[in-house]
Structure formats: C-alpha cells, structure tokens
C-alpha cells in the first residue's frame, strides 16, 4: 500500500462521506439496522453514531483498507456496542451462512470491484428473514447526467479509491438474488450532480 492509499485517500474519502447531505442520508437508514449487523465497507466508522444501540447486538465491520481501519479507532472507542473487525474484501466475507440479521451498505457498492460476487456473499450470510439496508450513489436517471458520469468515471476512479459514478444500484442488488421492498431516490443538495444521485431503502433475500 502506497503513501496515497494509506494516508491521503482515507482522509479524502472520510471528508466526502461526512458531508452534511451524506450524513442526512445515513440518518435515514442506519437506525433501522438491528440484531447482528454486518456493515460492509465500514470505513472510519462514520455510521457508529447513527445506530440505535437498543436494537443492535453487535456489528461486524468489514473494511479491507488498513488506512481506514486506523482512522476508525477513535469512533470505535466511542461505540456503545461491540464492533468486530473483518479485514477481508467484500467478496470474501468470513461469516457462516445465515448469520446476520442485517447487512448494511452505505456508499460502498461503488467501490467494490466485483460487486456481484460481494452481493452474493452478503445474501449468503443474511438470515432468510433478514434485511439488506442500503444507501448508495450511482447512475443518474437523466441521459445528460449519465453521459457525463460515463465520461468522467475512468478518471474519477483513479483518484477516489475505485469509486464508480455510474453503477445501476437497484439492478445490481436484484441481479444478486435480492428483492427490493423499499426504494427512494433523489439528487443530494449541494453535491456535484454526477456524484449526487442517491438510492436508499431495503431488500430481502429472493
């Protein structure tokens, strides 16, 4: 891991993922997590203050970036519940089948290189009655914005830790065998339009 990936990129990601419009989105979805939670792409632990500790048994935090795990230490120290680190990629979730009550995804699918393999792993570890709760940015609904997303994406990925601007998030979730039960969308205010179209809701195993 180079200096940029270890020291610069975690700081940049943390800043963008802590912006006020993004925090507002986190407030909508994270409190719905319950039981044994798998948070995929836990990053610096930004979501920890938004969990309802009365509903959570503990959280498995899946985060392959060493730089982000180091940055997470202060947030983890303040967590009112146990956090168990998993440092493997999302495509290799080291949990038993049907072991999680909730899988939480917040601004994570954009960066996973093999999103379908990762989603298949999430489906495997989710209990039959469990929920995949998600809040992600991705492909915009209007053609002009999607055109710019496609143009900018190759360069954007190079400097943003592999983040993709143009992934069709609901399609990816359902292609992995989930059924979306609730879905809302909007452009986030005060956010560049090419990176600002959000999807949030929850899905169950199909």
N, CA, C and O of each residue as an XYZ file, in Angstrom:
824
protein
N       0.850     -1.201      0.000
C       0.000      0.000      0.000
C       0.879      1.242      0.000
O       1.764      1.370      0.846
N       0.649      2.164     -0.941
C       1.460      3.355     -1.051
C       1.027      4.455     -0.106
O       0.025      4.337      0.598
N       1.812      5.540     -0.105
C       1.520      6.677      0.783
C       0.140      7.252      0.499
O      -0.605      7.554      1.431
N      -0.215      7.411     -0.785
C      -1.517      7.995     -1.142
C      -2.653      7.151     -0.587
O      -3.581      7.680      0.025
N      -2.585      5.808     -0.803
C      -3.669      4.932     -0.373
C      -3.755      4.852      1.145
O      -4.847      4.697      1.693
N      -2.626      4.954      1.828
C      -2.617      4.789      3.283
C      -2.943      6.075      4.028
O      -3.630      6.037      5.048
N      -2.458      7.223      3.531
C      -2.565      8.455      4.300
C      -3.460      9.512      3.668
O      -4.192     10.197      4.382
N      -3.420      9.663      2.346
C      -4.178     10.740      1.691
C      -5.608     10.302      1.376
O      -6.565     10.996      1.719
N      -5.747      9.152      0.724
C      -7.066      8.704      0.288
C      -8.047      8.505      1.447
O      -9.194      8.935      1.326
N      -7.658      7.876      2.566
C      -8.621      7.738      3.673
C      -9.159      9.082      4.156
O     -10.339      9.200      4.486
N      -8.288     10.098      4.198
C      -8.730     11.425      4.631
C      -9.718     12.022      3.635
O     -10.729     12.598      4.038
N      -9.439     11.891      2.344
C     -10.330     12.425      1.317
C     -11.692     11.727      1.345
O     -12.735     12.376      1.271
N     -11.665     10.402      1.452
C     -12.922      9.642      1.489
C     -13.730     10.013      2.722
O     -14.947     10.186      2.652
N     -13.043     10.133      3.852
C     -13.734     10.464      5.098
C     -14.401     11.828      5.011
O     -15.517     12.008      5.500
N     -13.725     12.786      4.393
C     -14.312     14.117      4.247
C     -15.553     14.087      3.370
O     -16.581     14.660      3.731
N     -15.469     13.422      2.218
C     -16.616     13.385      1.307
C     -17.772     12.593      1.897
O     -18.934     12.933      1.678
N     -17.461     11.541      2.642
C     -18.515     10.702      3.223
C     -19.088     11.286      4.503
O     -20.042     10.747      5.064
N     -18.504     12.394      4.970
C     -19.008     13.068      6.170
C     -19.708     14.384      5.850
O     -20.136     15.096      6.759
N     -19.829     14.713      4.560
C     -20.502     15.951      4.185
C     -21.950     15.945      4.688
O     -22.559     14.884      4.819
N     -22.486     17.107      4.961
C     -23.809     17.204      5.585
C     -24.900     16.464      4.811
O     -25.672     15.738      5.437
N     -25.011     16.607      3.470
C     -26.069     15.868      2.763
C     -25.918     14.353      2.900
O     -26.912     13.629      2.953
N     -24.682     13.881      2.958
C     -24.449     12.447      3.106
C     -24.806     11.998      4.514
O     -25.379     10.924      4.700
N     -24.472     12.810      5.499
C     -24.848     12.477      6.882
C     -26.357     12.372      7.024
O     -26.860     11.501      7.734
N     -27.072     13.251      6.355
C     -28.535     13.200      6.407
C     -29.059     11.879      5.848
O     -30.034     11.327      6.359
N     -28.418     11.384      4.812
C     -28.813     10.092      4.250
C     -28.522      8.959      5.228
O     -29.336      8.049      5.387
N     -27.389      9.012      5.870
C     -27.047      7.988      6.859
C     -28.081      7.959      7.985
O     -28.457      6.892      8.470
N     -28.530      9.141      8.391
C     -29.520      9.225      9.470
C     -30.831      8.531      9.108
O     -31.570      8.094      9.990
N     -31.115      8.433      7.818
C     -32.358      7.802      7.370
C     -32.312      6.277      7.463
O     -33.331      5.640      7.731
N     -31.140      5.694      7.244
C     -31.089      4.240      7.078
C     -30.405      3.497      8.224
O     -30.848      2.409      8.592
N     -29.343      4.052      8.793
C     -28.561      3.300      9.777
C     -29.376      2.917     11.011
O     -29.207      1.804     11.509
N     -30.262      3.792     11.538
C     -31.016      3.401     12.736
C     -31.936      2.198     12.530
O     -32.425      1.628     13.505
N     -32.177      1.808     11.296
C     -33.048      0.666     11.031
C     -32.334     -0.669     11.195
O     -32.980     -1.716     11.220
N     -31.007     -0.644     11.306
C     -30.244     -1.878     11.478
C     -30.550     -2.474     12.844
O     -30.726     -1.751     13.825
N     -30.612     -3.808     12.896
C     -30.931     -4.454     14.161
C     -30.261     -5.820     14.258
O     -29.843     -6.406     13.259
N     -30.173     -6.306     15.497
C     -29.617     -7.625     15.746
C     -28.123     -7.680     15.497
O     -27.377     -6.771     15.860
N     -27.708     -8.766     14.870
C     -26.298     -8.931     14.490
C     -26.121     -8.305     13.114
O     -26.675     -8.787     12.126
N     -25.355     -7.245     13.059
C     -25.254     -6.412     11.854
C     -23.903     -6.627     11.183
O     -22.861     -6.616     11.839
N     -23.936     -6.820      9.881
C     -22.725     -6.789      9.065
C     -22.723     -5.486      8.297
O     -23.560     -5.271      7.421
N     -21.776     -4.612      8.627
C     -21.622     -3.370      7.868
C     -20.486     -3.568      6.879
O     -19.333     -3.742      7.272
N     -20.815     -3.540      5.605
C     -19.828     -3.766      4.546
C     -19.246     -2.424      4.113
O     -19.972     -1.532      3.676
N     -17.932     -2.294      4.241
C     -17.287     -1.023      3.943
C     -17.470     -0.053      5.095
O     -17.992      1.047      4.915
N     -17.039     -0.466      6.281
C     -17.279      0.354      7.479
C     -16.449      1.620      7.487
O     -16.790      2.579      8.180
N     -15.360      1.639      6.724
C     -14.559      2.855      6.620
C     -14.020      3.310      7.962
O     -13.447      2.517      8.709
N     -14.200      4.573      8.265
C     -13.700      5.145      9.516
C     -14.726      5.083     10.637
O     -14.557      5.732     11.669
N     -15.782      4.311     10.444
C     -16.809      4.196     11.479
C     -17.760      5.373     11.526
O     -18.315      5.678     12.581
N     -17.956      6.038     10.399
C     -18.835      7.211     10.344
C     -20.247      6.880     10.800
O     -20.922      7.725     11.389
N     -20.707      5.649     10.531
C     -22.094      5.296     10.852
C     -22.343      5.023     12.328
O     -23.498      4.981     12.752
N     -21.299      4.837     13.119
C     -21.482      4.409     14.505
C     -22.446      5.294     15.294
O     -23.284      4.755     16.016
N     -22.373      6.633     15.195
C     -23.311      7.452     15.981
C     -24.771      7.315     15.561
O     -25.664      7.704     16.315
N     -25.033      6.769     14.370
C     -26.399      6.710     13.863
C     -27.108      5.398     14.195
O     -28.323      5.297     14.018
N     -26.378      4.396     14.671
C     -27.016      3.151     15.083
C     -27.880      3.395     16.322
O     -27.575      4.253     17.150
N     -28.956      2.628     16.428
C     -29.755      2.605     17.649
C     -29.190      1.492     18.532
O     -29.438      0.319     18.253
N     -28.441      1.817     19.583
C     -27.796      0.775     20.390
C     -28.778     -0.162     21.071
O     -28.406     -1.264     21.474
N     -30.036      0.266     21.205
C     -31.045     -0.594     21.817
C     -31.467     -1.718     20.870
O     -32.040     -2.718     21.303
N     -31.183     -1.551     19.589
C     -31.617     -2.538     18.601
C     -30.479     -3.425     18.109
O     -30.719     -4.417     17.421
N     -29.248     -3.077     18.456
C     -28.078     -3.755     17.894
C     -27.423     -4.652     18.937
O     -27.149     -4.216     20.055
N     -27.171     -5.912     18.566
C     -26.408     -6.810     19.438
C     -24.918     -6.500     19.319
O     -24.248     -6.257     20.323
N     -24.412     -6.510     18.116
C     -23.048     -6.109     17.814
C     -22.933     -5.919     16.310
O     -23.839     -6.277     15.557
N     -21.819     -5.356     15.882
C     -21.605     -5.058     14.464
C     -20.309     -5.711     14.003
O     -19.256     -5.526     14.613
N     -20.399     -6.480     12.917
C     -19.202     -6.901     12.205
C     -18.849     -5.781     11.231
O     -19.663     -5.433     10.376
N     -17.679     -5.226     11.344
C     -17.262     -4.156     10.446
C     -16.301     -4.683      9.408
O     -15.149     -4.982      9.719
N     -16.764     -4.798      8.176
C     -15.920     -5.304      7.089
C     -15.240     -4.123      6.403
O     -15.904     -3.286      5.791
N     -13.923     -4.060      6.508
C     -13.177     -2.939      5.926
C     -11.778     -3.409      5.532
O     -10.934     -3.609      6.405
N     -11.515     -3.591      4.237
C     -10.203     -4.090      3.805
C      -9.079     -3.063      3.838
O      -7.907     -3.436      3.771
N      -9.410     -1.774      3.939
C      -8.375     -0.741      3.895
C      -7.736     -0.545      5.271
O      -8.411     -0.184      6.234
N      -6.439     -0.786      5.345
C      -5.732     -0.588      6.610
C      -5.782      0.873      7.040
O      -5.932      1.177      8.224
N      -5.655      1.776      6.066
C      -5.696      3.200      6.390
C      -7.018      3.609      7.011
O      -7.040      4.414      7.942
N      -8.127      3.064      6.508
C      -9.443      3.396      7.064
C      -9.624      2.770      8.442
O     -10.241      3.380      9.315
N      -9.097      1.564      8.653
C      -9.230      0.933      9.969
C      -8.470      1.728     11.032
O      -8.926      1.854     12.168
N      -7.318      2.256     10.655
C      -6.576      3.098     11.590
C      -7.372      4.362     11.909
O      -7.455      4.780     13.064
N      -7.953      4.959     10.878
C      -8.723      6.187     11.064
C      -9.982      5.946     11.901
O     -10.509      6.876     12.512
N     -10.460      4.710     11.929
C     -11.696      4.379     12.638
C     -11.514      4.257     14.144
O     -12.505      4.266     14.874
N     -10.293      4.145     14.632
C     -10.076      3.829     16.046
C     -10.796      4.774     17.013
O     -11.395      4.291     17.974
N     -10.769      6.105     16.807
C     -11.491      6.976     17.750
C     -12.993      6.725     17.762
O     -13.614      6.750     18.825
N     -13.589      6.481     16.587
C     -15.029      6.220     16.542
C     -15.371      4.890     17.200
O     -16.381      4.782     17.895
N     -14.535      3.880     16.986
C     -14.785      2.584     17.599
C     -14.684      2.655     19.116
O     -15.421      1.972     19.827
N     -13.769      3.483     19.608
C     -13.600      3.613     21.057
C     -14.845      4.195     21.721
O     -15.091      3.960     22.904
N     -15.635      4.961     20.950
C     -16.844      5.578     21.498
C     -18.109      4.760     21.222
O     -19.199      5.153     21.639
N     -17.979      3.644     20.532
C     -19.163      2.859     20.155
C     -19.829      2.261     21.387
O     -19.144      1.695     22.238
N     -21.166      2.376     21.502
C     -21.881      1.812     22.650
C     -22.240      0.345     22.461
O     -23.111     -0.180     23.155
N     -21.574     -0.312     21.528
C     -21.785     -1.731     21.271
C     -20.456     -2.294     20.757
O     -19.548     -1.542     20.404
N     -20.357     -3.604     20.721
C     -19.128     -4.235     20.267
C     -19.023     -4.183     18.744
O     -20.002     -4.423     18.037
N     -17.840     -3.870     18.253
C     -17.547     -3.911     16.826
C     -16.443     -4.939     16.594
O     -15.378     -4.871     17.207
N     -16.709     -5.885     15.706
C     -15.748     -6.932     15.395
C     -15.226     -6.699     13.981
O     -15.985     -6.795     13.016
N     -13.935     -6.395     13.851
C     -13.357     -6.089     12.550
C     -13.210     -7.340     11.695
O     -12.785     -8.393     12.170
N     -13.568     -7.201     10.432
C     -13.281     -8.193      9.402
C     -12.504     -7.448      8.327
O     -13.015     -6.485      7.755
N     -11.265     -7.880      8.040
C     -10.426     -7.090      7.143
C     -10.274     -7.685      5.754
O      -9.394     -7.276      4.997
N     -11.125     -8.649      5.412
C     -11.088     -9.209      4.066
C     -11.971     -8.394      3.128
O     -12.844     -7.661      3.593
N     -11.760     -8.508      1.806
C     -12.645     -7.822      0.856
C     -14.082     -8.327      0.957
O     -14.334     -9.403      1.499
N     -15.017     -7.543      0.433
C     -16.423     -7.911      0.466
C     -16.733     -9.190     -0.274
O     -17.738     -9.843      0.007
N     -15.873     -9.560     -1.227
C     -16.088    -10.798     -1.971
C     -15.735    -12.029     -1.150
O     -15.982    -13.153     -1.587
N     -15.149    -11.832      0.057
C     -14.696    -12.952      0.879
C     -15.161    -12.764      2.320
O     -14.333    -12.689      3.227
N     -16.450    -12.689      2.540
C     -16.969    -12.427      3.876
C     -16.788    -13.673      4.747
O     -17.382    -14.710      4.452
N     -15.981    -13.599      5.814
C     -15.671    -14.773      6.626
C     -16.699    -15.036      7.721
O     -16.351    -15.107      8.900
N     -17.956    -15.178      7.334
C     -19.033    -15.467      8.278
C     -19.802    -16.699      7.813
O     -19.788    -17.045      6.631
N     -20.470    -17.354      8.755
C     -21.280    -18.517      8.421
C     -22.520    -18.114      7.628
O     -22.940    -16.957      7.653
N     -23.089    -19.070      6.935
C     -24.350    -18.843      6.236
C     -25.421    -18.404      7.231
O     -25.470    -18.882      8.365
N     -26.287    -17.476      6.780
C     -27.455    -17.048      7.567
C     -27.073    -16.648      8.991
O     -27.725    -17.063      9.949
N     -26.025    -15.848      9.133
C     -25.554    -15.451     10.463
C     -25.862    -13.998     10.816
O     -25.737    -13.618     11.981
N     -26.261    -13.174      9.842
C     -26.506    -11.750     10.090
C     -27.995    -11.431      9.988
O     -28.684    -11.898      9.082
N     -28.474    -10.633     10.927
C     -29.863    -10.157     10.868
C     -30.004     -9.000      9.887
O     -31.037     -8.839      9.237
N     -28.956     -8.203      9.795
C     -28.948     -7.030      8.912
C     -27.606     -6.943      8.199
O     -26.553     -7.153      8.803
N     -27.656     -6.633      6.918
C     -26.457     -6.228      6.188
C     -26.646     -4.762      5.826
O     -27.662     -4.388      5.241
N     -25.681     -3.944      6.170
C     -25.771     -2.504      5.936
C     -24.747     -2.079      4.897
O     -23.559     -2.380      5.013
N     -25.228     -1.377      3.881
C     -24.385     -0.844      2.807
C     -24.601      0.660      2.714
O     -25.704      1.101      2.392
N     -23.587      1.443      2.984
C     -23.701      2.889      2.789
C     -22.491      3.364      1.991
O     -21.363      3.370      2.485
N     -22.749      3.760      0.755
C     -21.718      4.298     -0.137
C     -20.531      3.332     -0.246
O     -19.375      3.705     -0.047
N     -20.862      2.089     -0.567
C     -19.871      1.015     -0.619
C     -19.860      0.290     -1.956
O     -18.790     -0.037     -2.469
N     -21.029      0.035     -2.527
C     -21.100     -0.726     -3.777
C     -20.348     -0.047     -4.918
O     -19.915     -0.711     -5.859
N     -20.195      1.246     -4.837
C     -19.497      1.974     -5.899
C     -18.032      1.587     -5.993
O     -17.421      1.739     -7.051
N     -17.454      1.085     -4.893
C     -16.011      0.847     -4.871
C     -15.619     -0.624     -4.964
O     -14.454     -0.924     -5.224
N     -16.552     -1.545     -4.762
C     -16.212     -2.966     -4.781
C     -16.020     -3.404     -6.228
O     -16.921     -3.255     -7.052
N     -14.852     -3.938     -6.529
C     -14.538     -4.265     -7.918
C     -15.477     -5.324     -8.486
O     -15.968     -5.181     -9.606
N     -15.728     -6.377     -7.730
C     -16.650     -7.428     -8.177
C     -17.907     -7.339     -7.328
O     -18.085     -8.106     -6.382
N     -18.767     -6.410     -7.670
C     -19.945     -6.144     -6.843
C     -20.897     -7.336     -6.788
O     -21.540     -7.558     -5.762
N     -20.998     -8.101     -7.863
C     -21.922     -9.232     -7.864
C     -21.446    -10.350     -6.934
O     -22.255    -10.949     -6.226
N     -20.163    -10.629     -6.929
C     -19.633    -11.630     -6.003
C     -19.832    -11.176     -4.557
O     -20.182    -11.974     -3.687
N     -19.605     -9.892     -4.314
C     -19.780     -9.366     -2.960
C     -21.239     -9.448     -2.524
O     -21.524     -9.852     -1.397
N     -22.158     -9.071     -3.399
C     -23.581     -9.147     -3.059
C     -24.020    -10.592     -2.847
O     -24.861    -10.864     -1.990
N     -23.462    -11.512     -3.614
C     -23.785    -12.926     -3.411
C     -23.334    -13.380     -2.022
O     -24.024    -14.165     -1.372
N     -22.174    -12.888     -1.565
C     -21.707    -13.204     -0.222
C     -22.614    -12.588      0.843
O     -22.884    -13.209      1.871
N     -23.073    -11.382      0.595
C     -23.995    -10.735      1.541
C     -25.297    -11.518      1.647
O     -25.841    -11.695      2.737
N     -25.784    -11.980      0.514
C     -27.012    -12.777      0.522
C     -26.787    -14.085      1.272
O     -27.668    -14.545      1.998
N     -25.624    -14.677      1.101
C     -25.313    -15.938      1.777
C     -25.338    -15.791      3.292
O     -25.884    -16.646      3.989
N     -24.744    -14.704      3.814
C     -24.635    -14.560      5.268
C     -25.885    -13.948      5.899
O     -26.016    -13.958      7.123
N     -26.796    -13.421      5.099
C     -28.011    -12.822      5.630
C     -29.032    -13.903      5.968
O     -29.234    -14.839      5.194
N     -29.671    -13.772      7.120
C     -30.712    -14.721      7.509
C     -31.894    -14.621      6.539
O     -32.114    -13.562      5.951
N     -32.656    -15.705      6.362
C     -33.801    -15.664      5.433
C     -34.788    -14.536      5.741
O     -35.409    -13.984      4.833
N     -34.927    -14.201      7.016
C     -35.849    -13.131      7.394
C     -35.141    -11.787      7.568
O     -35.757    -10.810      7.992
N     -33.847    -11.739      7.239
C     -33.081    -10.522      7.440
C     -33.288     -9.489      6.343
O     -34.017     -9.723      5.380
N     -32.626     -8.325      6.507
C     -32.774     -7.233      5.545
C     -31.411     -6.694      5.124
O     -30.502     -6.544      5.940
N     -31.297     -6.413      3.853
C     -30.171     -5.661      3.306
C     -30.612     -4.199      3.257
O     -31.481     -3.839      2.463
N     -30.025     -3.371      4.087
C     -30.341     -1.947      4.126
C     -29.249     -1.210      3.354
O     -28.059     -1.416      3.595
N     -29.660     -0.354      2.431
C     -28.659      0.279      1.571
C     -28.930      1.763      1.383
O     -30.070      2.224      1.421
N     -27.840      2.491      1.179
C     -27.875      3.890      0.764
C     -26.636      4.096     -0.097
O     -25.512      4.064      0.404
N     -26.845      4.310     -1.397
C     -25.743      4.333     -2.352
C     -25.959      5.437     -3.386
O     -27.086      5.870     -3.631
N     -24.872      5.876     -3.977
C     -24.989      6.776     -5.130
C     -24.711      5.974     -6.390
O     -24.052      4.936     -6.341
N     -25.217      6.461     -7.525
C     -24.987      5.704     -8.750
C     -25.558      6.381     -9.976
O     -25.661      7.606    -10.043
N     -25.930      5.554    -10.950
C     -26.357      6.047    -12.261
C     -27.555      6.978    -12.152
O     -28.571      6.636    -11.547
N     -27.424      8.156    -12.746
C     -28.495      9.153    -12.716
C     -29.625      8.770    -13.672
O     -29.387      8.041    -14.635
N     -30.843      9.244    -13.429
C     -31.972      8.880    -14.269
C     -32.046      9.644    -15.592
O     -32.701      9.190    -16.530
N     -31.380     10.800    -15.676
C     -31.466     11.588    -16.906
C     -30.234     11.339    -17.774
O     -29.115     11.227    -17.274
N     -30.462     11.256    -19.063
C     -29.425     10.849    -20.011
C     -28.227     11.801    -20.026
O     -27.088     11.355    -20.164
N     -28.472     13.101    -19.885
C     -27.368     14.057    -19.970
C     -26.386     13.869    -18.810
O     -25.173     13.935    -19.009
N     -26.901     13.640    -17.615
C     -26.018     13.419    -16.465
C     -25.310     12.079    -16.576
O     -24.126     11.979    -16.254
N     -26.017     11.046    -17.028
C     -25.389      9.733    -17.201
C     -24.251      9.804    -18.217
O     -23.226      9.141    -18.062
N     -24.443     10.621    -19.264
C     -23.400     10.779    -20.274
C     -22.124     11.312    -19.638
O     -21.029     10.833    -19.935
N     -22.264     12.308    -18.758
C     -21.093     12.874    -18.098
C     -20.518     11.899    -17.068
O     -19.303     11.833    -16.881
N     -21.387     11.150    -16.407
C     -20.881     10.129    -15.486
C     -19.984      9.135    -16.215
O     -18.909      8.774    -15.734
N     -20.448      8.699    -17.385
C     -19.674      7.724    -18.160
C     -18.349      8.320    -18.640
O     -17.327      7.634    -18.672
N     -18.377      9.588    -19.008
C     -17.158     10.235    -19.494
C     -16.123     10.398    -18.383
O     -14.935     10.145    -18.584
N     -16.584     10.817    -17.224
C     -15.686     11.165    -16.122
C     -15.230      9.931    -15.345
O     -14.165      9.944    -14.729
N     -16.025      8.876    -15.373
C     -15.799      7.730    -14.488
C     -14.376      7.159    -14.531
O     -13.812      6.901    -13.467
N     -13.766      6.947    -15.711
C     -12.424      6.342    -15.717
C     -11.394      7.157    -14.933
O     -10.547      6.588    -14.244
N     -11.465      8.478    -15.036
C     -10.524      9.324    -14.306
C     -10.906      9.413    -12.836
O     -10.046      9.378    -11.956
N     -12.195      9.528    -12.581
C     -12.712      9.621    -11.206
C     -12.218      8.438    -10.376
O     -11.777      8.608     -9.240
N     -12.297      7.237    -10.954
C     -11.909      6.017    -10.240
C     -10.457      6.045     -9.795
O     -10.118      5.533     -8.728
N      -9.602      6.639    -10.611
C      -8.176      6.637    -10.316
C      -7.840      7.378     -9.037
O      -6.898      7.009     -8.335
N      -8.604      8.426     -8.723
C      -8.278      9.285     -7.592
C      -9.241      9.148     -6.417
O      -9.117      9.872     -5.429
N     -10.202      8.224     -6.513
C     -11.229      8.126     -5.463
C     -11.348      6.718     -4.889
O     -12.410      6.327     -4.403
N     -10.266      5.967     -4.946
C     -10.290      4.640     -4.343
C     -11.137      3.638     -5.090
O     -11.660      2.700     -4.488
N     -11.285      3.821     -6.407
C     -12.065      2.887     -7.216
C     -13.552      3.171     -7.244
O     -14.330      2.337     -7.706
N     -13.960      4.330     -6.759
C     -15.382      4.692     -6.754
C     -15.901      4.855     -8.179
O     -15.292      5.543     -8.998
N     -17.038      4.212     -8.465
C     -17.708      4.332     -9.763
C     -18.922      5.253     -9.639
O     -19.716      5.133     -8.707
N     -19.047      6.158    -10.580
C     -20.162      7.111    -10.564
C     -21.448      6.551    -11.148
O     -22.531      7.047    -10.840
N     -21.347      5.518    -11.993
C     -22.445      5.173    -12.884
C     -23.010      3.765    -12.699
O     -23.554      3.193    -13.644
N     -22.893      3.213    -11.531
C     -23.426      1.871    -11.329
C     -24.946      1.902    -11.108
O     -25.444      2.747    -10.364
N     -25.686      0.983    -11.750
C     -27.142      0.907    -11.583
C     -27.481      0.118    -10.315
O     -27.755     -1.080    -10.379
N     -27.462      0.778     -9.196
C     -27.513      0.124     -7.893
C     -28.706     -0.830     -7.728
O     -28.492     -1.981     -7.348
N     -29.955     -0.407     -7.993
C     -31.064     -1.354     -7.810
C     -30.930     -2.602     -8.678
O     -31.241     -3.705     -8.227
N     -30.472     -2.440     -9.908
C     -30.296     -3.592    -10.798
C     -29.270     -4.562    -10.230
O     -29.482     -5.774    -10.252
N     -28.162     -4.037     -9.722
C     -27.119     -4.895     -9.166
C     -27.643     -5.690     -7.978
O     -27.352     -6.878     -7.838
N     -28.412     -5.033     -7.131
C     -28.948     -5.704     -5.941
C     -29.896     -6.828     -6.333
O     -29.818     -7.927     -5.783
N     -30.778     -6.564     -7.269
C     -31.759     -7.585     -7.639
C     -31.126     -8.693     -8.488
O     -31.558     -9.843     -8.415
N     -30.122     -8.366     -9.279
C     -29.432     -9.405    -10.061
C     -28.699    -10.395     -9.156
O     -28.410    -11.518     -9.571
N     -28.399     -9.988     -7.932
C     -27.710    -10.863     -6.981
C     -28.669    -11.746     -6.195
O     -28.242    -12.502     -5.322
N     -29.955    -11.658     -6.496
C     -30.918    -12.535     -5.839
C     -31.705    -11.905     -4.714
O     -32.389    -12.605     -3.966
N     -31.620    -10.588     -4.582
C     -32.429     -9.878     -3.594
C     -33.708     -9.347     -4.244
O     -33.792     -9.196     -5.462
N     -34.682     -9.074     -3.410
C     -35.902     -8.407     -3.843
C     -36.010     -7.086     -3.084
O     -36.084     -7.077     -1.855
N     -36.019     -5.981     -3.810
C     -36.122     -4.673     -3.163
C     -37.564     -4.438     -2.717
O     -38.496     -4.497     -3.519
N     -37.724     -4.175     -1.438
C     -39.053     -3.935     -0.864
C     -39.352     -2.460     -0.680
O     -40.515     -2.060     -0.620
N     -38.318     -1.656     -0.592
C     -38.499     -0.212     -0.412
C     -37.363      0.493     -1.131
O     -36.197      0.133     -0.966
N     -37.703      1.503     -1.933
C     -36.682      2.225     -2.690
C     -37.089      3.680     -2.844
O     -38.193      3.981     -3.299
N     -36.193      4.576     -2.465
C     -36.374      6.009     -2.683
C     -35.143      6.542     -3.400
O     -34.055      5.977     -3.294
N     -35.327      7.634     -4.130
C     -34.221      8.224     -4.880
C     -34.298      9.744     -4.840
O     -35.372     10.322     -4.672
N     -33.145     10.379     -4.997
C     -33.108     11.835     -5.113
C     -31.680     12.268     -5.446
O     -30.722     11.533     -5.208
N     -31.557     13.474     -6.001
C     -30.258     14.130     -6.096
C     -29.989     14.817     -4.762
O     -30.841     15.548     -4.258
N     -28.819     14.589     -4.193
C     -28.490     15.250     -2.943
C     -28.211     16.728     -3.188
O     -27.565     17.074     -4.177
N     -28.686     17.602     -2.308
C     -28.390     19.031     -2.451
C     -26.920     19.312     -2.171
O     -26.261     18.566     -1.445
N     -26.419     20.381     -2.747
C     -25.043     20.844     -2.517
C     -24.013     19.768     -2.827
O     -22.980     19.669     -2.164
N     -24.308     18.963     -3.847
C     -23.427     17.868     -4.250
C     -23.290     17.899     -5.764
O     -24.282     18.126     -6.457
N     -22.078     17.676     -6.307
C     -21.946     17.616     -7.768
C     -22.938     16.622     -8.361
O     -23.066     15.499     -7.873
N     -23.631     17.033     -9.402
C     -24.722     16.208     -9.927
C     -24.248     14.839    -10.386
O     -24.971     13.855    -10.235
N     -23.048     14.761    -10.943
C     -22.570     13.471    -11.443
C     -22.324     12.476    -10.313
O     -22.263     11.270    -10.554
N     -22.182     12.970     -9.078
C     -21.935     12.085     -7.935
C     -23.066     12.129     -6.924
O     -22.950     11.569     -5.834
N     -24.159     12.792     -7.281
C     -25.163     13.096     -6.267
C     -26.475     12.353     -6.330
O     -27.357     12.604     -5.509
N     -26.638     11.422     -7.300
C     -27.923     10.723     -7.351
C     -27.883      9.539     -6.393
O     -27.023      8.665     -6.506
N     -28.830      9.520     -5.443
C     -28.837      8.518     -4.376
C     -30.019      7.575     -4.458
O     -31.121      7.947     -4.861
N     -29.749      6.331     -4.058
C     -30.769      5.297     -3.900
C     -30.711      4.836     -2.444
O     -29.623      4.624     -1.910
N     -31.857      4.679     -1.802
C     -31.842      4.099     -0.471
C     -33.125      3.324     -0.213
O     -34.171      3.602     -0.798
N     -33.018      2.347      0.677
C     -34.163      1.503      1.001
C     -33.688      0.199      1.605
O     -32.646      0.139      2.258
N     -34.478     -0.855      1.374
C     -34.032     -2.166      1.863
C     -34.509     -3.257      0.939
O     -35.459     -3.087      0.174
N     -33.821     -4.392      1.030
C     -34.137     -5.554      0.204
C     -34.096     -6.802      1.080
O     -33.499     -6.805      2.156
N     -34.734     -7.849      0.601
C     -34.727     -9.134      1.303
C     -34.224    -10.206      0.348
O     -34.135     -9.984     -0.860
N     -33.903    -11.352      0.890
C     -33.467    -12.460      0.037
C     -34.614    -12.932     -0.834
O     -35.728    -13.144     -0.356
N     -34.327    -13.094     -2.127
C     -35.352    -13.541     -3.063
C     -35.529    -15.048     -3.032
O     -36.358    -15.587     -3.765
